Amino acid sequence: MITLYGEGRGFRVAWLLEEMGLAYRLRQVDLLGGQELDAEFLAVNPAGFIPAIQDGGVTMVESIAIMEYLLARHGPHPLALAPGDTAFATYQQFLHMGEAGLAGPINAIVATNILAPEAERKNWTANWALGIFESRLGLVRRQLARSPYIAGDRFTAADISITYALEFAQRTGCFTLADPEKAYVARTTAREAYGRALDSCPATKAWAAEVAARQLTGD
Ligand SMILES: N[C@@H](CCC(=O)N[C@@H](CS)C(=O)NCC(=O)O)C(=O)O
């Protein structure tokens, strides 16, 4: 049985595991509540960040790499486009851009908003990170103007990567999605596997519900 350590970007992994029908258990990691004391987790990832997985003798980190590993090791699976597919390059590009160009830069803004002293919250670097996010989002928008999913007419693992990043940006209040992205997120998150992943990730589910309630009341 695969063990997934931590929610956060671990949600991408849980969603993929649900899509693939692979058995797993989620081992919670409390990043804000002293993971420096969590010796069992630090034995898995000495750097202390999430997500990580253990699958038999394999231990690894980095959500996109974990997704590629699962799709290859437990595949082939239709959610990963094959190299011979005409959309393979687009698939590969957006699978990685979801983290490298979208969620990664948002991390810098979130850390600034939560951790920086009040006087340092508005700063050049956080603005720069937002600019990076927005420029990559422009490529996502161009692509979604051409096709319902990021690599064409069907849902792939790249949509998990991109959807996670867009929800992350929206829920952290770093960015307000426009209608085309909202419609895309509504499409991808309507999948049954997304709902099952939310059910197995209680912190993510509670966060999503809290943000949705705040948006309804306009707070
Ligand atoms: N590129 C990494 C990013 C991992 C990451 O930033 N994880 C966050 C939570 S979602 C975290 O553990 N932050 C604390 C830290 O990096 O020390 C991935 O995609 O897995």
The ligand as a Gaussian input file, in Angstrom:
#p B3LYP/6-31G(d) Opt

LIG

0 1
 N        7.876000      21.729000      -5.592000
 C        7.395000      21.070000      -4.419000
 C        6.868000      22.109000      -3.461000
 C        6.617000      21.530000      -2.096000
 C        6.085000      22.566000      -1.147000
 O        6.287000      23.774000      -1.323000
 N        5.400000      22.082000      -0.126000
 C        4.903000      22.956000       0.911000
 C        3.514000      22.552000       1.353000
 S        2.415000      22.347000      -0.020000
 C        5.816000      22.809000       2.086000
 O        6.079000      21.709000       2.547000
 N        6.357000      23.952000       2.568000
 C        7.267000      23.964000       3.657000
 C        8.698000      23.861000       3.201000
 O        8.949000      23.894000       1.991000
 O        9.571000      23.742000       4.049000
 C        6.304000      20.055000      -4.829000
 O        5.675000      20.251000      -5.859000
 O        6.113000      19.067000      -4.098000

